[in-house]
Amino acid sequence: MEKVLLVTVGLNYKKGLPEYKDQALELKELALSTGVKVMEELLYFRDKLTADLYIGEGKVEEIKQLCQKKSIDTVIFNNDLSGTQQRNLEGILEKKTIDRTQLILDIFARHAKTMEGKMQVELAQLEYLLPRLTGKGIALSRLGGGIGTRGPGEQKLEVDRRKIKDHISRLKKDLESLVQRREIVRKKRKESSVPTVTLIGYTSAGKSTLLNSLTGSRQRVSKYLFTTLDPLSRSINLSNNQKIVLSDTVGFIDNLPTHLIEAFKATLEEVTEADLLIHILDISDPRFYEHNDAVWDVLERLNTTEKPMVTVLNKVDKLSDRDWLGKYQQDFPDSIAISALTGENLAGLLSLIEQKLEKMVVSISLTLPLGRMDLVDLIYREGQVKSIKYTADSINIEAVLSSVACHKLKNYVNN
């Protein structure tokens, strides 16, 4: 088993020791998700970083001695390292040194099962590697293998910038083809008026457990982070016989690197295209307010903060004192407390989803000019056409549309 040393560096002591302790705890959880053995954890504070080593020479020497004493294989930093810092640290420590982004990518590489998921991981890894190349080429294989080397690192090939750029371009084109195929599937859903409800949340909040409980699926559930990478969709019927598609997504995390969001946009389209978001919070985790902020940060970067949402306060079965639940529900509008594991209040959640979806669609009658086929396409794309009739000078349509789409067509609605 690979032995690792974890290093968390705090850049602003005034922000408080508890916050950095939380960061250190999450780094440990990430590391354990890769199956390593954590031998030691260090927490340093610095006023400023150094360009060559990130931390001071004295601290690097301290880490080197600890690595020798504990027979450490790998040193993992909670902060992103530049290529120069990483090379210099490895040169002094004589140990493989990786940062938080590489650690997350390693976990992604472990859990990607579909062709699309593997392609997205490889794309993210290569885009991370590209600016760190020096000289004419670099060996993608890393000293000793293990954590931080999965995915393209296993190829053990000498590659140069041009080859990496060409491969990145091919991956992007292949992923775009998969996106287009999924768009066809979504269009068919729209035409059949099947709403998409997407589960989002901090990693390990209980999304997969909830999907299993609501749909009878057997999606893998684990205490470790990022066990769900590839999106999974299942259909269920609500009590009013309305059919919906319920989709699981990759978990979010605090300070998720921007280029990872870019690389996984194909997966995250389930969020951008959803009719309703179900935001799951692990209410038993003392950091759930911070986790909520992290999720909203990702939603802002995806431009999806205006999406209709239900907040699920999950894992109430783990609460020793439920007196605070009332306050939590006040802090999160349109929220409901449940236990996805035990099934507590799942009926209430389904009822709330049903109510939300009913408010989102209206039946309308429209009269469009013959030259506005773009609006006809909009109606087919975003709603359900009940009837359409062409006359000599107009198009008459009866349709069911979302309130957002109706607003776009307000000038053509029949009174």
C-alpha positions in Angstrom: 0.0 0.0 0.0 1.3 3.4 -1.0 2.4 5.5 2.0 1.6 9.3 1.8 2.3 12.5 3.6 -0.4 15.2 3.4 0.6 18.9 3.4 -2.0 21.7 3.8 -0.8 25.2 3.5 -2.8 28.1 5.0 -2.2 31.5 3.3 -4.3 33.6 5.7 -4.1 32.7 9.4 -6.8 35.4 10.1 -9.4 33.2 8.2 -9.2 30.9 11.2 -7.6 27.6 12.0 -10.9 25.6 11.8 -11.3 26.4 8.1 -7.8 25.1 7.3 -8.4 22.0 9.5 -11.5 21.3 7.4 -9.4 21.6 4.3 -6.9 19.2 5.8 -9.6 16.8 6.7 -11.0 16.9 3.2 -7.6 16.3 1.7 -7.3 13.2 3.9 -10.7 12.0 2.7 -9.6 12.5 -0.9 -6.4 10.6 -0.3 -8.2 7.7 1.4 -10.5 7.5 -1.6 -7.5 6.3 -3.7 -6.6 3.5 -1.3 -3.4 4.9 0.1 -2.2 4.8 3.7 -1.9 8.3 5.3 1.2 8.2 7.5 1.4 11.9 8.5 -0.5 15.2 8.1 1.1 18.6 8.3 -0.5 22.0 8.4 1.6 25.1 7.7 0.8 28.8 7.6 2.6 31.3 5.4 2.3 35.0 4.7 3.3 34.5 1.1 4.4 31.6 -1.2 7.8 31.1 -2.8 8.1 30.8 -6.6 10.5 27.9 -6.4 9.3 25.6 -3.6 5.9 27.0 -2.7 6.9 26.8 1.0 10.2 27.7 2.7 13.4 25.7 2.5 13.3 24.9 6.2 9.8 23.3 5.8 10.9 21.3 2.8 13.8 19.9 4.8 11.5 19.0 7.6 9.2 17.2 5.1 12.3 15.4 3.7 13.4 14.1 7.1 9.8 13.0 7.9 9.6 11.1 4.6 12.8 9.2 5.4 11.7 8.5 8.9 8.2 7.3 7.9 9.2 5.6 4.6 6.9 7.9 2.7 6.3 7.2 -1.0 4.3 10.3 -2.0 3.8 13.8 -0.7 0.5 15.4 -1.5 -0.1 19.2 -1.3 -3.6 20.6 -0.8 -2.7 23.5 -3.1 -2.0 23.6 -6.8 1.7 23.5 -7.6 3.4 25.1 -10.6 5.5 22.8 -12.8 8.6 24.5 -11.4 7.6 24.1 -7.8 6.6 20.4 -8.4 10.0 19.6 -10.0 12.0 21.4 -7.4 10.2 19.7 -4.5 10.6 16.2 -6.1 14.3 17.0 -6.7 14.9 17.8 -3.0 12.5 15.3 -1.4 13.4 12.5 -3.8 9.7 11.5 -3.5 6.8 11.8 -5.9 5.0 15.0 -5.2 1.5 15.8 -6.4 -1.1 18.4 -5.8 -4.8 18.4 -5.1 -5.8 18.6 -8.7 -3.7 15.6 -9.6 -5.3 13.8 -6.6 -8.8 14.5 -7.8 -7.9 13.4 -11.3 -6.5 10.2 -10.0 -9.9 9.5 -8.2 -11.7 10.4 -11.4 -9.5 7.9 -13.4 -10.4 5.2 -10.9 -14.1 5.6 -11.2 -14.6 6.4 -14.9 -16.4 3.4 -16.3 -17.9 4.6 -19.6 -16.0 5.5 -22.7 -17.1 9.1 -22.3 -16.0 9.3 -18.7 -12.6 7.9 -19.5 -12.2 10.4 -22.3 -13.1 13.3 -20.1 -10.6 12.2 -17.5 -7.9 11.8 -20.1 -8.7 15.2 -21.5 -8.5 16.8 -18.0 -5.2 15.1 -17.3 -3.6 16.1 -20.5 -4.8 19.7 -20.2 -3.3 19.8 -16.7 0.0 18.3 -17.9 0.5 20.5 -21.0 1.6 23.8 -19.3 3.9 21.7 -17.0 6.0 20.3 -19.9 9.6 21.6 -20.1 12.1 21.1 -22.8 11.3 19.0 -25.9 9.4 16.2 -24.1 8.5 14.6 -20.8 7.9 11.0 -19.7 4.3 10.7 -18.7 5.2 7.8 -16.4 6.0 9.0 -12.9 8.6 7.7 -10.4 7.2 4.5 -8.8 3.8 4.6 -10.4 0.8 4.6 -8.0 -1.4 7.6 -7.1 -1.4 10.5 -9.6 -0.3 8.2 -12.5 -3.6 6.6 -13.7 -5.1 7.4 -17.1 -2.7 8.5 -19.7 0.2 8.2 -17.2 0.0 4.4 -17.6 1.0 4.6 -21.3 4.6 5.4 -20.3 5.3 7.2 -23.6 7.6 10.1 -24.4 5.4 12.8 -25.8 5.9 16.4 -26.8 3.6 19.4 -26.8 2.5 19.0 -30.4 1.4 15.4 -29.8 -0.5 16.3 -26.6 -2.2 19.2 -28.3 -3.2 17.0 -31.3 -4.6 14.4 -28.9 -6.5 17.0 -26.9 -8.1 18.2 -30.1 -9.1 14.6 -31.0 -10.6 14.1 -27.6 -12.6 17.3 -27.7 -14.0 16.3 -31.1 -14.9 12.9 -30.0 -16.6 14.3 -26.8 -18.5 16.8 -29.0 -19.9 13.9 -31.0 -21.1 12.3 -27.8 -22.7 15.6 -26.8 -24.6 15.8 -30.0 -25.9 12.3 -29.6 -27.1 13.2 -26.1 -28.8 16.3 -27.5 -30.8 14.1 -29.8 -32.0 12.0 -26.8 -32.9 15.2 -24.9 -34.8 16.6 -27.9 -36.9 13.4 -27.9 -37.5 13.8 -24.2 -38.7 17.4 -24.8 -41.0 16.2 -27.7 -42.5 13.7 -25.4 -42.8 16.3 -22.6 -40.8 14.3 -20.1 -39.2 16.7 -17.5 -35.6 16.1 -16.4 -34.9 16.3 -12.7 -31.2 16.3 -11.9 -29.5 15.5 -8.6 -26.7 17.7 -7.6 -24.7 18.1 -4.4 -21.4 18.0 -2.6 -19.6 14.7 -3.1 -20.8 12.1 -0.6 -24.0 14.0 0.1 -26.1 10.9 -0.7 -27.1 11.5 -4.4 -26.6 7.9 -5.4 -28.4 6.6 -2.4 -31.4 8.8 -3.2 -31.4 7.8 -6.8 -31.4 4.1 -5.7 -34.2 4.7 -3.2 -36.4 6.6 -5.7 -35.9 4.4 -8.7 -34.9 1.0 -7.4 -31.5 1.3 -9.2 -28.3 -0.3 -7.9 -25.9 2.5 -8.4 -22.7 2.0 -6.5 -22.7 3.7 -3.1 -19.5 4.4 -1.1 -18.3 6.4 1.8 -15.4 7.6 -0.4 -15.4 10.7 -2.5 -16.3 10.9 -6.3 -17.5 7.3 -6.6 -20.1 8.5 -9.1 -18.4 10.1 -12.2 -20.5 8.9 -15.2 -24.0 10.4 -15.3 -26.9 7.9 -14.8 -30.5 8.5 -15.7 -33.6 6.6 -14.7 -37.3 7.3 -15.3 -40.0 7.1 -12.6 -43.7 8.0 -12.5 -45.1 10.5 -10.0 -48.4 10.0 -8.2 -50.2 12.1 -10.9 -48.8 9.6 -13.5 -46.4 12.2 -14.8 -43.2 10.6 -16.0 -39.9 12.2 -15.2 -36.2 11.4 -15.8 -34.1 11.5 -12.7 -30.3 12.0 -13.4 -27.4 11.6 -11.0 -24.2 13.7 -11.6 -20.6 13.9 -10.5 -20.3 15.4 -7.0 -19.1 18.9 -6.5 -16.3 19.9 -4.2 -14.9 23.1 -2.7 -12.6 25.0 -5.1 -13.2 22.6 -8.0 -10.5 23.7 -10.5 -12.0 25.6 -13.5 -10.3 23.4 -16.1 -12.0 20.4 -14.5 -15.4 22.0 -14.9 -14.5 22.7 -18.6 -13.3 19.1 -19.1 -16.5 17.7 -17.5 -19.0 20.0 -19.2 -20.3 17.1 -21.2 -21.3 15.4 -17.9 -22.4 18.6 -16.3 -24.8 19.3 -19.2 -27.3 17.2 -17.2 -27.3 20.2 -14.8 -27.6 22.9 -17.4 -30.4 21.1 -19.3 -32.4 20.1 -16.3 -36.0 21.3 -15.7 -35.6 21.0 -12.0 -32.5 20.6 -9.7 -32.6 18.6 -6.5 -29.7 19.9 -4.3 -28.8 17.3 -1.7 -27.1 18.5 1.5 -25.7 16.1 4.1 -27.3 17.8 7.1 -25.3 15.5 9.5 -22.0 17.0 8.3 -21.0 20.0 10.4 -19.6 21.6 7.2 -22.8 21.5 5.3 -23.1 25.3 5.1 -19.7 25.5 3.4 -20.7 22.6 1.2 -23.8 24.5 0.1 -21.6 27.5 -0.8 -19.3 25.3 -2.8 -22.2 23.9 -4.8 -23.6 27.4 -5.6 -20.1 28.4 -6.7 -20.1 25.7 -9.3 -23.7 26.5 -10.4 -22.6 30.1 -10.9 -19.8 29.0 -13.1 -22.3 26.9 -15.1 -24.8 29.9 -15.3 -27.5 27.8 -13.7 -28.3 29.6 -10.5 -31.8 30.6 -11.8 -32.9 27.0 -12.3 -35.9 25.9 -10.2 -34.6 24.0 -7.2 -35.6 21.8 -4.2 -33.1 21.6 -1.4 -33.0 18.2 0.3 -31.7 18.1 3.8 -30.5 14.5 3.8 -29.3 12.0 6.5 -31.6 13.1 9.2 -31.3 9.6 10.5 -27.8 10.5 11.6 -28.9 13.6 13.7 -28.7 13.1 17.4 -30.8 16.3 17.9 -33.4 17.3 15.4 -34.4 20.6 17.2 -32.3 22.5 14.7 -34.1 21.2 11.6 -36.7 24.0 11.7 -34.0 26.6 11.5 -32.2 24.8 8.7 -35.4 24.6 6.7 -35.8 28.4 7.1 -32.2 28.9 5.9 -32.9 26.9 2.7 -36.1 27.9 0.9 -38.1 25.1 -0.7 -36.3 22.5 1.4 -37.4 19.2 2.8 -35.7 16.9 5.4 -35.3 13.2 4.5 -33.2 10.1 4.9 -32.4 8.6 1.5 -31.0 5.6 3.3 -34.0 4.7 5.5 -36.7 6.2 3.2 -37.9 8.7 5.7 -40.1 11.4 4.0 -39.3 10.3 0.4 -43.0 10.5 -0.3 -42.9 14.1 0.8 -40.0 14.8 -1.5 -41.8 13.3 -4.5 -44.9 15.4 -3.7 -42.7 18.5 -3.6 -41.1 17.6 -7.0 -44.6 17.1 -8.4 -45.8 20.6 -7.1 -42.7 22.2 -8.5 -43.1 20.7 -12.0 -46.8 21.6 -12.1 -45.9 25.3 -11.6 -43.4 25.3 -14.4 -45.7 24.5 -17.3 -48.8 26.2 -18.8 -51.1 25.4 -21.7 -51.2 28.2 -24.3 -52.7 29.1 -27.7 -50.4 31.0 -30.1 -50.8 32.6 -33.5 -47.4 33.0 -35.2 -46.5 34.7 -38.5 -45.6 32.3 -41.3 -42.0 33.7 -41.3 -41.3 32.8 -37.7 -40.4 29.1 -38.1 -37.6 29.8 -35.5 -40.4 30.2 -32.9 -42.0 27.0 -34.1 -38.7 25.2 -33.6 -38.4 26.8 -30.1 -41.9 25.5 -29.1 -41.0 21.9 -30.3 -37.6 22.1 -28.5 -38.8 23.5 -25.2 -42.4 22.2 -24.9 -45.0 19.8 -26.2 -47.1 20.7 -29.2 -50.7 19.5 -28.9 -51.8 20.7 -32.3 -50.5 22.9 -35.2 -52.4 24.3 -38.1 -51.0 26.3 -41.0 -53.3 29.0 -42.7 -52.6 31.3 -45.6 -50.9 33.9 -43.4 -50.3 32.4 -39.9 -49.5 29.3 -37.8 -51.9 28.4 -35.0 -50.4 26.3 -32.3 -51.8 24.7 -29.1 -48.9 23.8 -26.8 -47.7 23.1 -23.2 -44.7 25.2 -22.4 -42.6 26.2 -19.4 -43.2 29.6 -18.0 -39.8 30.7 -19.2 -40.6 29.7 -22.8 -44.0 31.3 -22.6 -42.4 34.6 -21.6 -40.3 34.5 -24.9 -43.6 34.1 -26.8 -45.8 36.5 -24.9 -46.4 38.7 -28.0 -48.0 35.9 -29.8 -50.3 34.4 -27.1 -54.0 34.4 -27.9 -56.1 36.2 -25.3 
